Amino acid sequence: MNNVQLETIDVYVILGALLFALVCNLLAKKAHEHAAAAFRRVGNVLVPLLIFFWLSDQVFEFSREPSVVRTEQTIIGILLLWIVASALKALYLRNAPRDSFRSRTPNLVLGIFSFFFVVVGGLIVFAAVWKKDLSPLLTTFGVGSIVLGLALQDTLGNLFAGLALVFDHPFSVGDWVQVGDVIGRVKEVDWRSVRVVTRELNEITIPNVTLGKERITNFSSPSPLYGMRVTIGFSYDAPPNLVRKMLTEVALGTPGIVAEPYPDIRTSNFNSYSVDYESLVFIADYGPLNRIRNEFMTRVWYAARRYGLTIPYPTQVVYQTKVPLASRDEKAELRALELLRGAELFKSLTEDECRRVVEEGRVEVFARNENLFNEGDQGDFLFVFLEGEVAVQVTGDQGKPVTLATLGRGDVIGEMALFTGEPRKASAQANTDVKALRIEKPSIAELLESREELINAFVASMSNRLRQADEAKEQHRAALTSIQPSVSVDESALRQRIRRFFGL
């Protein structure tokens, strides 16, 4: 009878233990990542081991010698310490706020603390169960630690340097950093080293010991904004205020350069052949630095040509009593004269009038993707295109530019602003490098004063252009629903506006 009862109890114990293991595994599926590890260790390791010891003692009647019992107790004690370490880790990370110290603690650090917790606790369990004095073992362990430390001093140095980097947190994965002469984006941080990918797409591994000795520059923190300094020299004849105005306009018009903080342009040095101007501009991210610098300096060259400013190179200048006037671009003027005679807007002008307009105008060059003017700008000039291609754009309903037309050699743009002083109705962006003749209000005023009847010819041409613009907007109606086209062009009203603008 006793044997039957004992067998029944054994079955109940085993079934209860298996059920408990099943519950632990179910809890592991729903628990947090670190708490799940503790539940899995209980269900998959501790419970099966207890069942094994139970069966060996009660069913198979293995030896119950003290050494066997102590071995079982030691193993179970170490397993419990292992499970407690997982539970403590789960409690430490539970509900940790994002970007807090707890959430940023790496698994490497937690793993090291768990390891020492289990090792030290295991030694205490061993001493308590086996009634042993650990002093000789600790002495041996201390000597062995010294030998091991000397053998692994580089590895341990990297480890502790890595821990210092983790807690100091000088950079994160994805940041642009400079360590010594290495500049790149941080790809990976581990216990031994940091991997950085340079602009040339080379991966460089920097040991943590080296990082601890070098000065680290983080270009992405505390803000992704980066101050880019560019120094360019201009001739002594260039007025400093005009140079600073030109550089500021170019900076604000260059993609990638932000308007806040505002560009800081300063006269930095007087060289033997030039005056240096330092431009401190800010870009949104350090990554595209080289591309933005190239775009900025390219646009400076084009803008300097338009403003009549010279970027000198080392040379000797011999001054004479009479300095000759700067030569004009005669070839460009001949092309401009030919194209002006063929333009519909100026078809009523005589040969001499066309020549006078060209001589009083000036040829300007623009870089690809540079804006000749922007929608809403004030202006009293127009362009006749000599070379290149320009896109006429307006702002659509989604805030994105919509291209209405593409203009090229011989086309005219900006006549409404020139003849009426109205703000620009569209933007003009260069699709390629562009060369254009700029004609301003004084040149047209001279023509109208001598031949007021030209107003009718100009009005007829402008009315035709306005109708063409409305047709272009109608073709893009889906993107321009907020723009109402003109139903008809009132030539009489347009004529009166021209007269008022020119004081006729």
C-alpha positions as CSV (number, residue, x, y, z in Angstrom):
1,M,0.0,0.0,0.0
2,N,2.8,2.4,0.9
3,N,4.5,1.6,-2.4
4,V,1.3,2.4,-4.3
5,Q,0.9,5.7,-2.5
6,L,4.5,6.6,-3.1
7,E,4.2,5.9,-6.8
8,T,1.0,8.0,-7.0
9,I,2.8,10.9,-5.2
10,D,5.7,10.6,-7.7
11,V,3.3,10.8,-10.6
12,Y,1.6,13.9,-9.1
13,V,5.0,15.6,-8.4
14,I,6.2,15.0,-12.0
15,L,3.0,16.1,-13.6
16,G,2.9,19.2,-11.4
17,A,6.5,20.0,-12.3
18,L,5.8,19.6,-16.0
19,L,2.7,21.8,-15.7
20,F,4.8,24.4,-13.9
21,A,7.4,24.3,-16.7
22,L,4.6,24.7,-19.3
23,V,3.3,27.8,-17.4
24,C,6.8,29.3,-17.3
25,N,7.2,28.9,-21.1
26,L,3.8,30.5,-21.7
27,L,4.7,33.4,-19.5
28,A,8.0,33.8,-21.4
29,K,6.1,34.3,-24.7
30,K,4.1,37.3,-23.2
31,A,6.8,38.8,-20.9
32,H,9.4,41.4,-21.7
33,E,12.5,40.3,-23.5
34,H,14.7,40.2,-20.4
35,A,12.0,38.8,-18.1
36,A,11.2,36.1,-20.7
37,A,14.8,34.8,-20.3
38,A,14.3,34.2,-16.6
39,F,11.0,32.3,-17.2
40,R,12.6,30.2,-19.9
41,R,15.5,29.2,-17.6
42,V,13.1,28.1,-14.9
43,G,10.9,26.1,-17.3
44,N,13.6,24.6,-19.6
45,V,16.5,24.1,-17.2
46,L,15.6,24.3,-13.5
47,V,12.4,22.3,-13.5
48,P,13.8,19.4,-15.8
49,L,16.9,19.2,-13.5
50,L,14.7,19.0,-10.4
51,I,12.6,16.3,-12.0
52,F,15.8,14.4,-12.9
53,F,17.1,14.6,-9.3
54,W,13.6,13.5,-7.9
55,L,13.5,10.5,-10.2
56,S,17.1,9.5,-9.4
57,D,16.4,9.7,-5.7
58,Q,12.8,8.4,-5.3
59,V,12.3,6.1,-8.3
60,F,15.7,4.7,-9.3
61,E,17.0,4.9,-5.7
62,F,20.4,6.2,-6.7
63,S,23.0,6.5,-3.9
64,R,22.2,9.1,-1.3
65,E,25.8,9.7,-0.2
66,P,26.5,13.1,1.2
67,S,28.8,14.0,-1.7
68,V,26.0,13.3,-4.2
69,V,23.5,15.4,-2.2
70,R,26.0,18.3,-1.9
71,T,26.7,18.2,-5.7
72,E,22.9,18.4,-6.4
73,Q,22.6,21.3,-3.9
74,T,25.5,23.2,-5.5
75,I,24.1,22.8,-9.0
76,I,20.7,23.9,-8.0
77,G,22.1,26.9,-6.1
78,I,24.1,28.1,-9.1
79,L,21.1,27.7,-11.4
80,L,19.0,29.8,-8.9
81,L,21.7,32.5,-9.0
82,W,21.6,32.4,-12.8
83,I,17.8,32.9,-12.8
84,V,18.0,35.6,-10.1
85,A,20.6,37.5,-12.3
86,S,18.1,37.4,-15.2
87,A,15.3,38.6,-13.0
88,L,17.4,41.5,-11.7
89,K,18.3,42.5,-15.2
90,A,14.6,42.5,-16.2
91,L,13.7,44.6,-13.1
92,Y,16.5,47.1,-14.0
93,L,15.3,47.6,-17.5
94,R,11.6,47.5,-16.8
95,N,9.7,50.7,-17.8
96,A,13.0,52.5,-18.4
97,P,12.3,55.8,-20.1
98,R,13.6,56.1,-23.7
99,D,17.0,57.7,-24.0
100,S,17.5,57.4,-20.2
101,F,20.7,56.0,-18.6
102,R,19.0,52.7,-17.9
103,S,17.7,52.1,-21.4
104,R,21.1,53.1,-22.9
105,T,23.0,50.6,-20.7
106,P,24.5,48.1,-23.2
107,N,24.0,44.3,-22.8
108,L,27.8,43.9,-22.5
109,V,27.8,45.8,-19.2
110,L,24.7,43.9,-17.9
111,G,26.3,40.6,-18.9
112,I,29.5,41.4,-17.1
113,F,27.7,42.2,-13.9
114,S,25.5,39.1,-14.2
115,F,28.7,37.0,-14.7
116,F,30.4,38.3,-11.6
117,F,27.1,37.9,-9.6
118,V,26.8,34.2,-10.5
119,V,30.6,33.6,-10.0
120,V,30.7,35.2,-6.6
121,G,27.4,33.8,-5.5
122,G,28.5,30.3,-6.8
123,L,31.6,30.5,-4.6
124,I,29.6,31.4,-1.6
125,V,27.1,28.5,-2.2
126,F,30.1,26.1,-2.7
127,A,31.6,27.2,0.6
128,A,28.3,26.9,2.5
129,V,27.4,23.5,1.1
130,W,30.8,21.8,1.2
131,K,31.9,23.5,4.4
132,K,35.2,24.7,2.8
133,D,37.5,27.6,3.5
134,L,37.9,29.6,0.3
135,S,41.0,31.5,1.4
136,P,43.5,29.3,-0.5
137,L,41.2,29.4,-3.6
138,L,41.0,33.2,-3.4
139,T,44.7,33.4,-3.1
140,T,45.2,31.2,-6.2
141,F,42.5,33.1,-8.0
142,G,44.2,36.4,-7.2
143,V,47.6,35.2,-8.6
144,G,45.9,33.8,-11.6
145,S,44.1,37.0,-12.2
146,I,47.3,38.9,-12.2
147,V,48.9,36.5,-14.8
148,L,45.7,36.5,-16.9
149,G,45.5,40.3,-16.7
150,L,49.1,40.6,-18.0
151,A,48.4,38.2,-20.8
152,L,45.2,40.0,-21.8
153,Q,46.1,43.6,-21.0
154,D,45.4,44.9,-24.5
155,T,42.0,43.0,-24.7
156,L,41.1,44.2,-21.2
157,G,42.2,47.7,-22.0
158,N,39.9,47.7,-25.0
159,L,37.1,46.3,-22.8
160,F,37.3,49.0,-20.1
161,A,37.9,51.7,-22.7
162,G,34.7,50.5,-24.4
163,L,32.8,50.7,-21.1
164,A,34.1,54.2,-20.5
165,L,32.8,55.2,-24.0
166,V,29.4,53.7,-23.3
167,F,28.9,55.7,-20.1
168,D,30.5,58.9,-21.4
169,H,28.4,58.5,-24.7
170,P,30.5,60.9,-26.9
171,F,28.7,59.6,-30.0
172,S,26.1,57.2,-31.3
173,V,25.7,54.9,-34.3
174,G,25.1,57.1,-37.4
175,D,27.0,60.1,-36.1
176,W,29.8,61.8,-38.2
177,V,33.0,61.9,-36.1
178,Q,36.6,62.7,-36.4
179,V,39.2,60.6,-34.5
180,G,42.7,61.7,-35.2
181,D,42.9,62.1,-39.0
182,V,40.0,59.7,-39.6
183,I,36.6,61.2,-40.5
184,G,33.5,59.0,-41.1
185,R,30.1,57.9,-40.0
186,V,29.9,55.5,-37.0
187,K,28.7,52.1,-38.2
188,E,29.1,49.9,-35.1
189,V,30.3,50.1,-31.5
190,D,31.3,47.0,-29.6
191,W,33.4,46.0,-26.6
192,R,36.7,46.0,-28.5
193,S,36.5,48.7,-31.2
194,V,34.4,51.2,-33.2
195,R,33.9,50.8,-36.9
196,V,33.7,53.9,-39.0
197,V,32.8,54.3,-42.7
198,T,34.6,57.1,-44.5
199,R,33.4,59.2,-47.4
200,E,35.4,56.9,-49.7
201,L,33.3,54.0,-48.3
202,N,36.3,52.5,-46.6
203,E,35.6,50.8,-43.3
204,I,38.1,51.6,-40.6
205,T,38.3,49.8,-37.2
206,I,39.5,52.0,-34.3
207,P,40.4,50.2,-31.1
208,N,38.7,51.5,-28.0
209,V,42.1,52.1,-26.4
210,T,43.0,54.5,-29.2
211,L,39.6,56.3,-28.8
212,G,40.4,56.8,-25.2
213,K,43.6,58.6,-26.0
214,E,42.5,60.7,-29.0
215,R,40.4,63.8,-29.2
216,I,36.9,63.0,-30.6
217,T,35.0,65.5,-32.7
218,N,31.3,64.8,-33.1
219,F,29.9,66.7,-36.1
220,S,26.3,65.4,-35.4
221,S,26.0,66.5,-31.8
222,P,24.6,68.4,-30.0
223,S,22.9,69.5,-33.2
224,P,23.2,68.1,-36.8
225,L,23.8,71.6,-38.0
226,Y,27.4,72.1,-39.1
227,G,29.2,75.4,-39.7
228,M,31.0,75.4,-43.1
229,R,33.8,77.9,-43.6
230,V,34.8,78.9,-47.1
231,T,37.4,81.6,-47.8
232,I,37.5,83.2,-51.3
233,G,39.7,86.1,-52.4
234,F,38.4,89.0,-54.5
235,S,40.3,91.9,-56.2
236,Y,41.1,95.1,-54.3
237,D,38.8,97.0,-56.7
238,A,35.7,95.0,-55.4
239,P,33.7,97.0,-52.8
240,P,33.6,94.9,-49.6
241,N,29.9,95.6,-49.0
242,L,29.1,94.4,-52.6
243,V,31.1,91.3,-52.1
244,R,29.4,90.4,-48.8
245,K,26.0,91.1,-50.4
246,M,26.8,88.8,-53.3
247,L,28.1,86.0,-51.0
248,T,25.1,86.2,-48.8
249,E,22.7,85.9,-51.7
250,V,24.6,82.9,-53.1
251,A,24.6,81.2,-49.7
252,L,20.9,81.7,-49.1
253,G,20.2,80.3,-52.7
254,T,22.4,77.2,-52.4
255,P,20.5,74.0,-51.6
256,G,21.6,72.5,-48.3
257,I,22.6,75.8,-46.7
258,V,20.0,76.9,-44.1
259,A,18.9,80.5,-43.4
260,E,19.0,80.1,-39.7
261,P,21.7,80.7,-38.3
262,Y,22.1,83.5,-40.9
263,P,25.3,83.4,-43.1
264,D,28.1,85.3,-41.5
265,I,30.4,86.9,-44.2
266,R,33.5,88.7,-43.0
267,T,36.6,90.4,-44.5
268,S,39.3,88.2,-43.1
269,N,42.6,89.1,-44.7
270,F,44.4,91.5,-47.1
271,N,46.8,89.5,-49.3
272,S,49.3,90.7,-51.7
273,Y,47.0,90.3,-54.6
274,S,43.5,89.8,-53.1
275,V,41.2,90.6,-50.2
276,D,40.0,87.4,-48.5
277,Y,36.4,87.0,-47.4
278,E,35.4,84.2,-45.0
279,S,31.9,82.8,-45.3
280,L,30.5,80.9,-42.3
281,V,27.4,79.2,-43.4
282,F,25.4,76.4,-41.8
283,I,24.3,73.1,-43.4
284,A,21.6,70.8,-42.1
285,D,23.9,67.8,-42.0
286,Y,27.6,67.1,-42.2
287,G,27.2,64.2,-44.6
288,P,26.8,66.2,-47.9
289,L,29.5,68.7,-46.9
290,N,31.6,68.3,-50.0
291,R,28.7,68.4,-52.4
292,I,27.3,71.6,-50.8
293,R,30.7,73.2,-50.7
294,N,31.2,72.5,-54.4
295,E,27.7,73.9,-55.2
296,F,28.3,77.0,-53.2
297,M,31.7,77.8,-54.8
298,T,30.4,77.1,-58.3
299,R,27.6,79.5,-57.8
300,V,30.0,82.1,-56.4
301,W,31.9,82.0,-59.7
302,Y,28.8,82.6,-61.7
303,A,27.5,85.3,-59.4
304,A,30.9,87.1,-59.4
305,R,30.7,87.3,-63.2
306,R,27.2,88.8,-63.0
307,Y,28.3,91.4,-60.4
308,G,31.4,92.3,-62.3
309,L,33.7,91.0,-59.5
310,T,37.1,89.5,-60.1
311,I,38.5,86.4,-58.3
312,P,42.2,87.1,-58.9
313,Y,45.1,84.8,-59.1
314,P,48.8,85.6,-58.2
315,T,50.0,88.1,-60.8
316,Q,51.9,91.3,-61.2
317,V,49.9,94.5,-62.1
318,V,51.6,97.4,-63.9
319,Y,49.7,100.6,-63.4
320,Q,49.6,103.2,-66.1
321,T,48.6,106.8,-66.0
322,K,45.5,105.9,-68.0
323,V,43.8,102.7,-67.2
324,P,41.9,101.2,-70.2
325,L,38.2,100.4,-69.7
326,A,37.3,96.8,-69.3
327,S,36.5,95.2,-72.6
328,R,32.9,94.0,-73.3
329,D,31.9,90.5,-74.5
330,E,31.6,91.5,-78.1
331,K,30.7,88.0,-79.4
332,A,27.9,87.7,-76.8
333,E,26.7,91.2,-77.8
334,L,26.5,90.2,-81.5
335,R,24.5,87.1,-80.6
336,A,22.3,89.2,-78.4
337,L,21.7,91.7,-81.2
338,E,20.8,88.9,-83.6
339,L,18.4,87.3,-81.1
340,L,16.8,90.6,-80.0
341,R,15.9,91.4,-83.6
342,G,14.2,88.0,-83.9
343,A,12.2,88.3,-80.6
344,E,8.5,89.0,-81.0
345,L,8.6,91.6,-78.1
346,F,11.2,93.7,-79.9
347,K,10.2,93.2,-83.5
348,S,9.0,96.8,-83.8
349,L,12.5,98.3,-82.9
350,T,14.8,99.6,-85.5
351,E,18.4,98.3,-86.0
352,D,19.8,101.3,-84.1
353,E,17.3,100.9,-81.3
354,C,18.1,97.2,-80.9
355,R,21.8,98.0,-80.9
356,R,21.3,100.7,-78.2
357,V,19.4,98.3,-76.0
358,V,22.1,95.6,-76.3
359,E,24.9,98.1,-75.5
360,E,23.0,99.4,-72.4
361,G,22.2,95.9,-71.2
362,R,24.7,93.4,-69.8
363,V,25.4,89.7,-70.3
364,E,25.0,87.6,-67.2
365,V,25.8,83.9,-66.6
366,F,23.9,81.5,-64.3
367,A,24.9,78.0,-63.0
368,R,22.7,74.9,-63.5
369,N,19.9,74.7,-60.9
370,E,20.4,78.4,-60.0
371,N,17.4,80.7,-59.9
372,L,17.4,83.8,-62.2
373,F,14.6,85.2,-60.0
374,N,12.0,83.8,-57.7
375,E,8.2,83.9,-57.7
376,G,7.0,87.1,-55.8
377,D,10.3,89.0,-56.3
378,Q,10.2,92.6,-57.3
379,G,12.1,93.6,-60.4
380,D,12.2,96.0,-63.3
381,F,14.3,94.0,-65.8
382,L,13.9,91.1,-68.2
383,F,16.2,88.5,-69.8
384,V,16.8,87.5,-73.4
385,F,18.4,84.0,-73.4
386,L,21.6,83.7,-75.4
387,E,22.6,80.1,-74.4
388,G,21.2,77.4,-72.2
389,E,17.7,76.2,-71.0
390,V,15.5,77.7,-68.3
391,A,12.4,76.2,-66.6
392,V,9.5,78.5,-65.7
393,Q,8.0,77.3,-62.5
394,V,5.1,78.2,-60.1
395,T,4.3,76.9,-56.6
396,G,1.7,74.2,-56.7
397,D,-1.0,73.3,-54.1
398,Q,1.4,70.9,-52.3
399,G,4.1,73.5,-52.1
400,K,6.2,71.8,-54.8
401,P,7.3,73.7,-58.0
402,V,5.3,73.0,-61.1
403,T,7.1,73.6,-64.5
404,L,4.8,75.5,-66.9
405,A,7.3,75.9,-69.8
406,T,10.9,75.5,-70.8
407,L,12.6,78.4,-72.5
408,G,15.8,78.5,-74.5
409,R,17.9,80.5,-76.9
410,G,16.1,83.6,-78.2
411,D,13.2,83.5,-75.6
412,V,12.3,86.4,-73.4
413,I,11.2,86.2,-69.7
414,G,10.3,88.9,-67.2
415,E,8.5,91.5,-69.4
416,M,5.6,92.0,-67.1
417,A,7.9,93.1,-64.2
418,L,9.9,95.3,-66.6
419,F,6.9,97.2,-68.1
420,T,4.6,97.3,-65.1
421,G,6.8,96.8,-62.0
422,E,4.5,93.9,-60.8
423,P,6.0,91.1,-58.6
424,R,7.2,88.0,-60.5
425,K,4.4,85.6,-61.3
426,A,6.7,82.7,-61.6
427,S,10.3,81.5,-60.9
428,A,13.0,80.9,-63.5
429,Q,15.5,78.1,-62.8
430,A,18.4,77.3,-65.0
431,N,18.3,73.7,-66.2
432,T,21.8,74.1,-67.7
433,D,24.4,76.8,-67.5
434,V,22.7,79.9,-68.9
435,K,24.0,83.1,-70.6
436,A,21.4,85.9,-70.8
437,L,21.2,89.5,-71.8
438,R,19.7,91.6,-69.0
439,I,17.6,94.6,-70.1
440,E,16.6,97.1,-67.4
441,K,13.9,99.8,-67.2
442,P,16.1,102.9,-68.1
443,S,16.8,101.4,-71.5
444,I,13.1,100.9,-72.3
445,A,12.3,104.3,-70.8
446,E,14.6,106.0,-73.4
447,L,12.8,104.1,-76.2
448,L,9.3,105.1,-75.0
449,E,10.3,108.7,-74.6
450,S,11.5,108.9,-78.2
451,R,8.7,106.7,-79.7
452,E,5.7,106.4,-77.4
453,E,3.8,104.5,-80.1
454,L,6.0,101.5,-79.2
455,I,3.7,100.9,-76.2
456,N,1.1,99.4,-78.6
457,A,3.5,96.9,-80.0
458,F,4.8,95.9,-76.6
459,V,1.2,95.6,-75.3
460,A,0.2,93.3,-78.2
461,S,3.2,91.1,-77.6
462,M,2.6,90.9,-73.8
463,S,-1.1,90.1,-74.3
464,N,-0.2,87.2,-76.4
465,R,2.3,86.0,-73.8
466,L,-0.3,86.3,-71.0
467,R,-2.7,84.1,-73.0
468,Q,0.0,81.5,-73.5
469,A,0.8,81.5,-69.8
470,D,-2.9,81.0,-69.0
471,E,-3.0,78.0,-71.4
472,A,0.0,76.5,-69.7
473,K,-1.6,76.9,-66.3
474,E,-4.8,75.3,-67.6
475,Q,-2.8,72.2,-68.6
476,H,-1.6,71.8,-65.0
477,R,-4.9,72.5,-63.5
478,A,-4.7,69.4,-61.2
479,A,-1.6,70.9,-59.4
480,L,-2.7,74.5,-59.7
481,T,-6.3,74.6,-58.5
482,S,-5.7,77.7,-56.3
483,I,-4.5,79.8,-59.3
484,Q,-7.2,81.4,-61.3
485,P,-6.4,82.1,-65.0
486,S,-7.3,85.4,-66.6
487,V,-10.4,85.0,-68.7
488,S,-9.3,87.8,-71.0
489,V,-6.5,90.3,-71.4
490,D,-7.5,94.0,-71.0
491,E,-5.0,95.6,-73.4
492,S,-6.3,99.1,-72.6
493,A,-5.7,98.6,-68.8
494,L,-2.3,97.1,-69.5
495,R,-1.4,100.1,-71.7
496,Q,-2.4,102.5,-68.8
497,R,-0.3,100.6,-66.3
498,I,2.8,100.9,-68.6
499,R,2.2,104.6,-69.0
500,R,2.0,105.1,-65.2
501,F,5.0,103.0,-64.5
502,F,7.2,104.9,-66.9
503,G,5.6,108.3,-66.1
504,L,4.4,109.0,-69.6
